Structures are given as structure tokens and as C-alpha cells.
Amino acid sequence: AADGQATTFADFAARADRLAGALHAGGLAPAGRVAILSRNRPEYLEAVCAAPAAGGIAVPLNWRLAPANLAAILADCAPEVVLADGAFAPVLDQLRPAAPSLRRFLRFYGPAPGS
């Protein structure tokens, strides 16, 4: 891994399964959208794998887009959940009104590897 920490496939799968369980327990509907706003980090890949494991659809967002562009995407895909890197907290506050379907914002905490 970029931060010098080794991760096994079993560890990765266990973390993705736990996130999938949390999404399911949180009421994610079948085919519910899970938007993901993050730079490259292990949690991003875990989220991409967890969304379909929970019965949802992963919607990766390009972190380089302006908030207005992200808002348009969220308005179109109608996510129930947004999983995001904590570094995007100021952007998340701007995006809340763009997704009336949104029930939860979940943030990855801690610095991304290599930052």
C-alpha cells in the first residue's frame, strides 16, 4: 500500500463486508445509489465493493469536479448515501441541498495514504 501498510485480500474483503452490512442495516434500498467522493485510498475501493454487496449501486464521483457539477450529478442519480473522504467536508455541506433523496453522509476519517 502507498502508506507502507500491507493489506491482505481477506482484510480488504472483511472491511468491505462490514461496510456493506452497515449500508444494509442503515436501510439502503435494493438498487439504492451510494455516491462515493474520495481520492485514491483503500476506503474508496472498499466502498465501491460494498455498495453492490449491500444490494446498492456505486456511483463514483470525480473529486476534481466543481461543487456545481457534483450537485448536478447527485440531483440526477438521487443517492441515498454519500460516502466521502473527510477532506471533502466543506464540499459535502454545499452538496446536501442538491440531493433530497439523501439520507446519510458517511465520511472516511484520517489522511489518505501518501498525503
Contacts in CASP RR format, 6 or more apart in sequence:
PFRMAT RR
TARGET T0000
AUTHOR 0000-0000-0000
METHOD contacts of the structure
MODEL  1
AADGQATTFADFAARADRLAGALHAGGLAPAGRVAILSRNRPEYLEAVCA
APAAGGIAVPLNWRLAPANLAAILADCAPEVVLADGAFAPVLDQLRPAAP
SLRRFLRFYGPAPGS
1 7 0 8 1.000
1 42 0 8 1.000
1 113 0 8 1.000
2 40 0 8 1.000
2 113 0 8 1.000
2 114 0 8 1.000
3 113 0 8 1.000
3 114 0 8 1.000
4 113 0 8 1.000
5 113 0 8 1.000
7 42 0 8 1.000
12 42 0 8 1.000
12 45 0 8 1.000
12 46 0 8 1.000
15 42 0 8 1.000
15 46 0 8 1.000
16 45 0 8 1.000
16 46 0 8 1.000
16 49 0 8 1.000
16 50 0 8 1.000
16 53 0 8 1.000
17 50 0 8 1.000
17 53 0 8 1.000
19 46 0 8 1.000
19 47 0 8 1.000
19 50 0 8 1.000
19 54 0 8 1.000
20 49 0 8 1.000
20 50 0 8 1.000
20 51 0 8 1.000
20 53 0 8 1.000
20 54 0 8 1.000
21 50 0 8 1.000
21 53 0 8 1.000
21 54 0 8 1.000
23 34 0 8 1.000
23 50 0 8 1.000
23 51 0 8 1.000
23 54 0 8 1.000
23 56 0 8 1.000
23 81 0 8 1.000
24 54 0 8 1.000
24 55 0 8 1.000
26 104 0 8 1.000
27 80 0 8 1.000
28 34 0 8 1.000
28 54 0 8 1.000
28 55 0 8 1.000
28 56 0 8 1.000
28 80 0 8 1.000
28 81 0 8 1.000
29 56 0 8 1.000
29 80 0 8 1.000
30 55 0 8 1.000
30 56 0 8 1.000
31 55 0 8 1.000
31 56 0 8 1.000
31 57 0 8 1.000
32 55 0 8 1.000
32 56 0 8 1.000
32 57 0 8 1.000
32 79 0 8 1.000
32 80 0 8 1.000
33 56 0 8 1.000
33 57 0 8 1.000
33 59 0 8 1.000
33 77 0 8 1.000
33 78 0 8 1.000
33 79 0 8 1.000
33 80 0 8 1.000
33 81 0 8 1.000
33 101 0 8 1.000
34 47 0 8 1.000
34 50 0 8 1.000
34 51 0 8 1.000
34 54 0 8 1.000
34 56 0 8 1.000
34 57 0 8 1.000
34 58 0 8 1.000
34 59 0 8 1.000
34 79 0 8 1.000
34 80 0 8 1.000
34 81 0 8 1.000
34 82 0 8 1.000
34 83 0 8 1.000
35 59 0 8 1.000
35 60 0 8 1.000
35 61 0 8 1.000
35 73 0 8 1.000
35 74 0 8 1.000
35 77 0 8 1.000
35 79 0 8 1.000
35 81 0 8 1.000
35 82 0 8 1.000
35 83 0 8 1.000
35 99 0 8 1.000
36 44 0 8 1.000
36 47 0 8 1.000
36 48 0 8 1.000
36 51 0 8 1.000
36 58 0 8 1.000
36 59 0 8 1.000
36 60 0 8 1.000
36 61 0 8 1.000
36 82 0 8 1.000
36 83 0 8 1.000
36 84 0 8 1.000
37 61 0 8 1.000
37 63 0 8 1.000
37 70 0 8 1.000
37 82 0 8 1.000
37 83 0 8 1.000
37 84 0 8 1.000
37 85 0 8 1.000
37 88 0 8 1.000
37 91 0 8 1.000
37 92 0 8 1.000
38 44 0 8 1.000
38 47 0 8 1.000
38 63 0 8 1.000
38 83 0 8 1.000
38 84 0 8 1.000
38 85 0 8 1.000
38 88 0 8 1.000
38 108 0 8 1.000
38 112 0 8 1.000
39 63 0 8 1.000
39 85 0 8 1.000
39 87 0 8 1.000
39 112 0 8 1.000
39 115 0 8 1.000
40 112 0 8 1.000
40 113 0 8 1.000
41 85 0 8 1.000
41 108 0 8 1.000
41 112 0 8 1.000
41 113 0 8 1.000
42 113 0 8 1.000
43 83 0 8 1.000
43 85 0 8 1.000
43 108 0 8 1.000
44 60 0 8 1.000
44 85 0 8 1.000
44 108 0 8 1.000
47 58 0 8 1.000
47 83 0 8 1.000
48 58 0 8 1.000
48 60 0 8 1.000
51 57 0 8 1.000
51 58 0 8 1.000
52 58 0 8 1.000
59 73 0 8 1.000
59 77 0 8 1.000
59 79 0 8 1.000
61 70 0 8 1.000
61 73 0 8 1.000
61 74 0 8 1.000
63 85 0 8 1.000
63 88 0 8 1.000
65 73 0 8 1.000
67 91 0 8 1.000
67 94 0 8 1.000
67 95 0 8 1.000
70 91 0 8 1.000
70 95 0 8 1.000
70 98 0 8 1.000
71 94 0 8 1.000
71 95 0 8 1.000
71 97 0 8 1.000
71 98 0 8 1.000
71 99 0 8 1.000
72 98 0 8 1.000
74 82 0 8 1.000
74 95 0 8 1.000
74 98 0 8 1.000
74 99 0 8 1.000
74 102 0 8 1.000
75 98 0 8 1.000
75 99 0 8 1.000
78 99 0 8 1.000
78 101 0 8 1.000
79 99 0 8 1.000
79 101 0 8 1.000
79 102 0 8 1.000
80 101 0 8 1.000
80 102 0 8 1.000
80 103 0 8 1.000
80 104 0 8 1.000
81 102 0 8 1.000
81 103 0 8 1.000
81 104 0 8 1.000
81 105 0 8 1.000
81 106 0 8 1.000
82 92 0 8 1.000
82 95 0 8 1.000
82 99 0 8 1.000
82 102 0 8 1.000
82 104 0 8 1.000
82 105 0 8 1.000
82 106 0 8 1.000
83 106 0 8 1.000
83 107 0 8 1.000
83 108 0 8 1.000
84 92 0 8 1.000
84 105 0 8 1.000
84 106 0 8 1.000
84 107 0 8 1.000
84 108 0 8 1.000
85 107 0 8 1.000
85 108 0 8 1.000
85 112 0 8 1.000
86 107 0 8 1.000
86 108 0 8 1.000
86 109 0 8 1.000
86 110 0 8 1.000
87 112 0 8 1.000
89 107 0 8 1.000
92 105 0 8 1.000
92 107 0 8 1.000
96 102 0 8 1.000
96 105 0 8 1.000
END
